[in-house]
């Protein structure tokens, strides 16, 4: 199947009980057994649930993986990946990443003896110099949050394989509509399914997809043992969201391009971060590994004025000032005080997350309305 068909039919089949086209919401914690251990593949809903299983199969399909796992949040999914490690292990991560990921790495798992190296990955040669015998995992976001940096997944995967390291890629911003990291050599794909996969700002969920059974078995064990699973209603909502992912992402990309070009031509805007621009540092890599350039944009006003940034986001009327991204509605955020507040000011400013930075999640409204809203807010 091609991608658009996979979002609707990939690894899916009518429910066996009554032929329901959409998997029913199996709102049950346990399942009847004919004899101890005699069941139909489901015994307890922390371990397995038919609605969650349908979602996990769909997620595996659209990422060209073999095994999908759904969690209670994106951070719960990342937490499961880090539980593959042990004290003394080391992780190489991009320095420009979601603040919640940084907090989990630096303030939780570092306390258990895991060491993290946060580096720029725009030039992947920098990665090799950080690898030592204790290195076990490379963590990549691309495009990064919120600076929209692009990392060459295929090049990083070659380094990972050379040193027998696990490569995990946070694919939240791009979604499998735009790029499929497993096809480029990654071992694990992670999503905050709260964002584009769900797509309607009504659910919190995380996802992992892998190809290799040995890795899947370890992660399934962690998922069951730690218990950070999502419920059947949330599973149903994200499965429903995936079925329109391709049409939503097409509009996100179209609107994102128009908004980015408008901002780039505005006399009061200093810089716009969007990988679709030819002057973007890794634009050629983005062209190679992505189908399009997405609906996420960050920008800074002239003179990097914090006061102007706050005035703009408070003046927006169609864009909603809110955490999160990837919904059908357009959102605006101030990373320094919202999504990246957990990163110390000195550290976040090294990667460009200055106090004047505004991040937009461009939705699927009429783009003329979005541009008019920005026009009146910027002034």
C-alpha positions as CSV (number, residue, x, y, z in Angstrom):
1,X,0.0,0.0,0.0
2,X,1.0,3.6,-0.6
3,X,1.1,5.9,2.4
4,X,-2.4,7.6,2.0
5,X,-4.0,4.2,1.9
6,X,-2.0,2.9,4.8
7,X,-3.3,5.6,7.1
8,X,-6.8,4.2,6.6
9,X,-6.2,0.5,6.0
10,X,-2.7,-0.3,7.1
11,X,-2.6,-3.4,9.4
12,X,-6.3,-2.8,10.0
13,X,-9.3,-5.2,9.6
14,X,-13.0,-5.2,10.6
15,X,-13.6,-6.3,14.2
16,X,-14.0,-10.1,14.4
17,X,-17.0,-10.0,16.7
18,X,-19.5,-8.0,14.6
19,X,-17.5,-6.7,11.6
20,X,-17.3,-3.1,13.0
21,X,-15.2,-1.0,10.5
22,X,-13.8,1.1,13.3
23,X,-12.3,-0.9,16.2
24,X,-14.6,-0.8,19.2
25,X,-13.6,0.9,22.4
26,X,-12.9,-2.1,24.6
27,X,-13.5,-0.3,27.9
28,X,-12.5,-3.3,30.0
29,X,-9.7,-4.0,32.5
30,X,-9.8,-7.8,32.3
31,X,-11.0,-10.7,30.1
32,X,-12.7,-14.0,30.8
33,X,-10.6,-17.2,30.6
34,X,-11.8,-20.7,29.9
35,X,-9.0,-22.2,32.0
36,X,-6.0,-20.6,33.7
37,X,-4.1,-19.1,30.8
38,X,-6.8,-20.0,28.3
39,X,-7.7,-16.7,26.7
40,X,-8.0,-15.1,23.2
41,X,-4.8,-13.2,23.4
42,X,-6.0,-10.7,26.0
43,X,-5.9,-11.2,29.7
44,X,-5.3,-7.8,31.4
45,X,-5.5,-4.4,29.8
46,X,-2.2,-3.0,31.1
47,X,-0.6,-5.8,29.1
48,X,-2.9,-5.9,26.0
49,X,-6.1,-4.2,24.9
50,X,-7.8,-4.8,21.5
51,X,-8.3,-1.1,20.9
52,X,-4.7,-0.2,21.8
53,X,-3.5,-3.2,19.7
54,X,-5.4,-1.8,16.7
55,X,-3.7,1.6,17.1
56,X,-0.2,0.0,17.7
57,X,-0.6,-2.0,14.5
58,X,-1.7,1.1,12.5
59,X,1.3,3.1,13.9
60,X,3.7,0.4,12.9
61,X,2.2,0.4,9.4
62,X,2.5,4.1,8.6
63,X,6.2,4.2,9.9
64,X,7.1,1.0,7.9
65,X,7.9,-0.8,11.1
66,X,6.9,-4.2,12.4
67,X,6.0,-3.4,16.0
68,X,4.1,-0.4,17.6
69,X,3.8,0.5,21.2
70,X,1.4,3.2,22.6
71,X,2.0,5.0,25.9
72,X,0.2,7.5,28.2
73,X,2.3,10.4,26.8
74,X,5.3,11.2,24.6
75,X,7.5,11.4,27.7
76,X,6.3,8.0,28.9
77,X,7.5,6.6,25.5
78,X,10.9,8.3,25.9
79,X,11.1,7.0,29.5
80,X,10.6,3.5,28.1
81,X,13.5,3.9,25.7
82,X,15.8,5.2,28.4
83,X,15.0,2.1,30.5
84,X,16.8,0.0,27.9
85,X,20.0,1.5,29.5
86,X,21.8,0.9,32.8
87,X,23.9,3.0,35.2
88,X,27.2,4.1,33.5
89,X,25.7,4.1,30.0
90,X,26.0,7.3,28.0
91,X,23.6,9.1,25.6
92,X,24.4,11.5,22.8
93,X,21.5,13.9,22.1
94,X,21.0,17.0,20.0
95,X,21.3,20.1,22.1
96,X,18.2,21.7,20.5
97,X,15.3,19.5,21.7
98,X,12.0,19.7,23.5
99,X,12.3,21.0,27.0
100,X,10.4,18.1,28.5
101,X,12.9,15.6,27.0
102,X,15.8,17.7,28.3
103,X,14.2,17.7,31.8
104,X,13.7,13.9,31.7
105,X,17.3,13.3,30.6
106,X,19.0,15.9,32.8
107,X,16.9,15.9,36.0
108,X,15.6,12.3,36.2
109,X,17.8,9.7,34.4
110,X,21.1,11.5,35.1
111,X,20.3,10.8,38.8
112,X,20.5,7.1,38.0
113,X,24.0,7.2,36.6
114,X,23.2,7.8,32.9
115,X,25.4,10.5,31.4
116,X,24.0,12.8,28.6
117,X,26.0,14.7,26.0
118,X,24.0,17.5,24.4
119,X,25.7,18.6,21.1
120,X,25.0,20.2,17.8
121,X,24.2,17.7,15.1
122,X,24.0,19.9,12.1
123,X,27.3,18.4,11.0
124,X,27.2,14.8,12.0
125,X,31.0,14.4,12.2
126,X,30.7,16.1,15.6
127,X,28.9,13.0,16.9
128,X,31.9,10.6,16.4
129,X,34.1,12.6,18.7
130,X,31.7,12.1,21.6
131,X,31.4,8.3,21.3
132,X,33.2,6.2,23.9
133,X,32.9,2.6,25.1
134,X,30.0,3.6,27.4
135,X,27.9,5.2,24.7
136,X,24.7,3.2,24.0
137,X,22.2,5.5,22.5
138,X,21.9,8.5,20.1
139,X,18.8,10.6,20.4
140,X,17.8,12.8,17.5
141,X,15.0,15.3,16.8
142,X,14.5,16.5,13.3
143,X,13.2,19.0,12.6
144,X,14.2,20.1,16.1
145,X,12.0,21.9,18.6
146,X,11.8,24.9,18.3
147,X,14.8,25.9,16.0
148,X,13.8,23.7,13.1
149,X,17.3,22.4,12.6
150,X,17.6,19.4,10.3
151,X,19.7,16.4,11.2
152,X,20.8,13.9,8.6
153,X,19.2,10.6,9.8
154,X,20.9,8.4,7.3
155,X,24.3,9.8,8.1
156,X,23.7,9.4,11.9
157,X,22.5,5.9,11.4
158,X,25.7,4.9,9.7
159,X,27.7,6.2,12.7
160,X,25.3,4.4,15.0
161,X,25.7,1.1,13.2
162,X,29.5,1.5,13.0
163,X,29.6,1.7,16.8
164,X,26.7,-0.7,17.5
165,X,24.6,2.0,19.1
166,X,20.8,2.4,19.2
167,X,19.5,5.3,17.1
168,X,16.2,6.8,18.3
169,X,14.5,9.5,16.3
170,X,11.7,11.8,17.6
171,X,9.5,12.1,14.5
172,X,6.8,14.3,16.1
173,X,7.3,17.4,14.0
174,X,7.6,15.6,10.7
175,X,5.2,12.7,11.1
176,X,5.6,9.6,8.8
177,X,3.8,11.7,6.2
178,X,7.0,13.7,5.7
179,X,9.7,11.3,6.7
180,X,10.1,7.7,7.9
181,X,13.3,7.3,10.0
182,X,13.2,3.5,10.1
183,X,13.7,3.5,6.3
184,X,16.7,5.8,6.8
185,X,18.4,3.4,9.3
186,X,17.0,4.4,12.7
187,X,16.2,1.7,15.2
188,X,13.4,3.4,17.1
189,X,10.9,6.1,16.1
190,X,9.2,8.0,18.8
191,X,6.1,10.3,18.6
192,X,4.2,12.5,20.9
193,X,1.0,11.3,19.4
194,X,-0.7,14.1,21.2
195,X,0.4,16.3,18.3
196,X,-0.1,15.5,14.6
197,X,-1.1,11.8,14.9
198,X,-4.1,12.6,17.1
199,X,-4.4,16.0,15.3
200,X,-7.3,17.5,17.2
201,X,-5.9,18.6,20.6
202,X,-8.1,16.2,22.5
203,X,-5.7,13.4,23.7
204,X,-2.3,13.0,25.3
205,X,-0.3,9.9,24.1
206,X,3.1,8.7,23.1
207,X,4.3,6.1,20.6
208,X,7.3,4.0,19.7
209,X,7.8,2.0,16.5
210,X,10.6,-0.5,15.7
211,X,11.5,-3.1,13.1
212,X,13.5,-5.6,15.1
213,X,11.8,-8.2,17.3
214,X,14.6,-8.4,19.9
215,X,14.2,-4.6,20.5
216,X,10.4,-4.8,20.4
217,X,10.4,-7.6,23.0
218,X,12.5,-5.5,25.4
219,X,10.2,-2.5,25.0
220,X,7.0,-4.5,25.3
221,X,8.4,-5.8,28.6
222,X,9.2,-2.3,29.8
223,X,5.7,-1.1,28.7
224,X,4.0,-3.8,30.7
225,X,6.3,-3.7,33.7
226,X,6.3,0.1,34.1
227,X,2.6,0.4,33.1
228,X,2.6,3.8,31.5
229,X,0.0,2.8,28.9
230,X,-2.8,4.7,27.3
231,X,-6.5,3.9,27.7
232,X,-8.8,2.5,25.1
233,X,-10.7,5.8,24.5
234,X,-7.4,7.6,23.8
235,X,-6.4,4.8,21.5
236,X,-9.6,5.1,19.6
237,X,-9.1,8.9,19.2
238,X,-5.6,8.6,17.9
239,X,-6.5,5.8,15.5
240,X,-9.3,8.0,14.2
241,X,-6.8,10.9,13.8
242,X,-4.3,8.8,11.9
243,X,-7.0,8.1,9.2
244,X,-6.9,11.8,8.2
245,X,-3.2,12.4,8.8
246,X,-2.3,12.6,5.1
247,X,-5.0,15.2,4.2
248,X,-4.3,17.3,7.3
249,X,-0.5,17.3,6.8
250,X,-0.9,18.4,3.2
251,X,-2.8,21.5,4.4
252,X,-0.4,22.1,7.3
253,X,2.5,22.1,4.8
254,X,0.7,24.4,2.3
255,X,-0.3,26.9,5.0
256,X,3.1,26.6,6.7
257,X,4.9,27.6,3.5
258,X,2.6,30.6,3.0
259,X,3.0,31.8,6.6
260,X,6.8,31.3,6.5
261,X,7.1,33.3,3.3
262,X,4.9,36.1,4.6
263,X,7.0,36.4,7.8
264,X,10.3,36.3,5.9
265,X,9.2,39.3,3.8
266,X,8.0,41.3,6.8
267,X,10.0,44.4,7.7
268,X,9.6,43.9,11.4
269,X,10.8,40.3,11.5
270,X,14.5,39.6,11.9
271,X,14.7,35.9,11.2
272,X,12.4,33.0,10.3
273,X,13.3,29.4,11.0
274,X,11.7,27.0,8.6
275,X,13.5,24.2,6.7
276,X,11.8,24.9,3.4
277,X,13.9,28.0,2.8
278,X,16.8,27.4,0.4
279,X,19.1,29.4,2.8
280,X,18.3,27.0,5.7
281,X,21.6,25.4,6.7
282,X,20.5,21.9,6.0
283,X,17.8,22.6,3.4
284,X,19.3,20.0,1.0
285,X,19.1,17.3,3.6
286,X,15.5,18.3,4.4
287,X,14.7,18.0,0.7
288,X,16.3,14.5,0.6
289,X,14.7,13.0,3.7
290,X,11.4,14.8,3.8
291,X,8.4,14.9,1.5
292,X,7.7,18.5,2.4
293,X,8.7,21.0,5.1
294,X,5.8,20.9,7.6
295,X,3.8,23.5,9.5
296,X,6.1,24.4,12.3
297,X,7.8,27.8,12.2
298,X,9.8,29.9,14.6
299,X,10.7,33.5,14.2
300,X,12.3,36.5,16.0
301,X,11.4,40.1,15.7
302,X,13.8,42.9,14.8
303,X,16.2,43.8,17.6
304,X,15.2,40.5,19.3
305,X,12.7,42.4,21.5
306,X,11.2,40.3,24.2
307,X,8.6,43.0,24.7
308,X,7.6,42.9,21.1
309,X,7.3,39.1,21.1
310,X,5.0,39.1,24.1
311,X,2.9,41.9,22.5
312,X,2.5,39.9,19.3
313,X,1.4,36.6,20.9
314,X,-1.0,38.4,23.2
315,X,-2.5,40.3,20.2
316,X,-3.2,37.2,18.1
317,X,-6.9,36.3,17.5
318,X,-7.0,33.3,15.2
319,X,-3.8,31.8,16.5
320,X,-4.4,30.6,20.1
321,X,-1.7,31.2,22.7
322,X,-1.2,27.7,24.1
323,X,1.2,24.8,24.8
324,X,1.4,21.9,22.3
325,X,1.2,21.8,18.5
326,X,0.0,19.7,15.6
327,X,-3.7,20.3,16.0
328,X,-6.1,21.5,13.3
329,X,-6.2,24.9,14.9
330,X,-3.2,27.3,14.7
331,X,-1.3,27.8,18.0
332,X,1.4,30.3,19.0
333,X,3.8,29.8,21.8
334,X,6.7,31.4,23.6
335,X,9.3,28.6,24.1
336,X,11.5,30.4,26.6
337,X,8.6,30.7,29.1
338,X,6.5,27.7,28.0
339,X,7.7,24.5,26.3
340,X,11.4,25.2,27.1
341,X,11.2,26.8,30.5
342,X,12.8,23.8,32.1
343,X,16.0,24.4,30.2
344,X,18.4,26.9,32.0
345,X,18.5,30.3,30.1
346,X,22.2,30.0,29.3
347,X,21.8,26.5,27.9
348,X,18.7,27.3,25.8
349,X,20.2,30.5,24.4
350,X,23.2,28.5,23.1
351,X,20.9,26.7,20.7
352,X,19.0,29.9,19.7
353,X,16.0,29.7,22.0
354,X,16.2,33.4,23.0
355,X,13.5,35.3,25.0
356,X,12.2,36.9,21.8
357,X,11.6,33.7,19.9
358,X,8.0,32.9,18.9
359,X,6.9,29.4,17.7
360,X,3.9,28.8,15.5
361,X,2.1,25.6,14.8
362,X,0.3,26.5,11.6
363,X,-3.1,24.8,11.4
364,X,-5.5,24.0,8.6
365,X,-7.6,27.2,8.6
366,X,-7.9,29.5,5.5
367,X,-4.3,30.8,5.2
368,X,-5.5,34.3,4.3
369,X,-7.1,34.5,7.8
370,X,-3.9,33.3,9.4
371,X,-1.8,35.9,7.5
372,X,-4.3,38.7,8.4
373,X,-4.0,37.7,12.0
374,X,-0.2,37.9,12.0
375,X,-0.4,41.2,10.1
376,X,-2.6,42.9,12.7
377,X,-0.6,41.4,15.6
378,X,2.8,42.3,14.3
379,X,1.6,45.8,13.3
